[in-house]
Amino acid sequence: MRLKFTKMQGAGNDFVVLDATRMPLALTPEQTRRLGDRRFGVGADQILVVEPGGRPDVDFRYRIFNNTGDEVEHCGNGARCFVRYVHEHGLTDRRSVRVETLNRLLELRLQDDGRVTVDMGPPEFEAAQVPFDAMGLAPRTVGGGVLWPVPVDGATVELAVVSMGNPHAVQRVDDVDTAPVPTQGPLIEQHPRFPRQVNAGYMQVLSRSRIRLRVYERGAGETLACGTGACAAVVAGIRLGWLDARVDVEARGGELTIEWAGEGHPVLMTGPAETVFEGEIEL
Ligand SMILES: N[C@H](CCC[C@H](N)C(=O)O)C(=O)O
């Protein structure tokens, strides 16, 4: 099958974007892995498939696959690239677009400066909803939130656990550059207390309005930025009393801004989204 694709990136988190608005596209996990493969394919952290909305109040659906071939619930950087994509490919001329993922309905807005603001939907802190098996653990209350003491590789790591539609486990570290992301990240990602695995975040608090963040992503491993991970870190930090309602997040690949006024308010993420190149591939 000959396939047209667009390579995009949002703060260094990179994607292969495919248009399935005119003709259904059913990729096998092997084909998805091939697209994500940085040597035998195009190379990307995730693969995004743009589909028709299917309902009057939904402009598009967008499906997200990690480069492992697994379909996932949400991708923040991908959402920003998605809205740039539908504009650049003439699929809409609306600056505000409603899009449905596996389990969320998102409102995306293309700003005049080219950045994109996404209403990422509400965070979910209830352990069972993340899902996280908290059985037998005594959480430590910090501010208005909790940290869970989770045994990892012989040590105890204090994790803030939150879902942004996809699962996140965030810990505070003194310096993200020296954090054990490559070694401890996969152990948290695959930890048995996360039945659907988890994205492992490492947050360094620079001030109440600025953090540095590294994320060992479920499936893709460490990425240069993780949009849902930035949201998860900020909302957890706000609840724990460490952060204010608007935070700039320094990821390795770029900067995101997250805003959350607390329970009952949307989590807004603003950041860059760029097309890198267009191409065709024989799958
Ligand atoms: N690896 C994530 C999906 C991509 C999320 C990330 N790329 C983002 O920007 O939110 C997961 O398995 O939940």
PDBQT file of the ligand as one rigid body, heavy atoms in Angstrom, charges set to zero:
ROOT
HETATM    1  N1  LIG A 301       2.842   7.660  25.373  1.00  0.00    +0.000 N 
HETATM    2  C1  LIG A 301       1.505   8.180  25.719  1.00  0.00    +0.000 C 
HETATM    3  C2  LIG A 301       0.788   8.680  24.447  1.00  0.00    +0.000 C 
HETATM    4  C3  LIG A 301       1.435   9.924  23.869  1.00  0.00    +0.000 C 
HETATM    5  C4  LIG A 301       1.418  11.063  24.849  1.00  0.00    +0.000 C 
HETATM    6  C5  LIG A 301       2.387  12.199  24.579  1.00  0.00    +0.000 C 
HETATM    7  N2  LIG A 301       3.167  12.095  23.385  1.00  0.00    +0.000 N 
HETATM    8  C6  LIG A 301       1.676  13.553  24.669  1.00  0.00    +0.000 C 
HETATM    9  O1  LIG A 301       2.110  14.510  24.015  1.00  0.00    +0.000 OA
HETATM   10  O2  LIG A 301       0.709  13.642  25.477  1.00  0.00    +0.000 OA
HETATM   11  C7  LIG A 301       0.681   7.051  26.348  1.00  0.00    +0.000 C 
HETATM   12  O3  LIG A 301       0.949   5.889  26.038  1.00  0.00    +0.000 OA
HETATM   13  O4  LIG A 301      -0.218   7.376  27.133  1.00  0.00    +0.000 OA
ENDROOT
TORSDOF 0
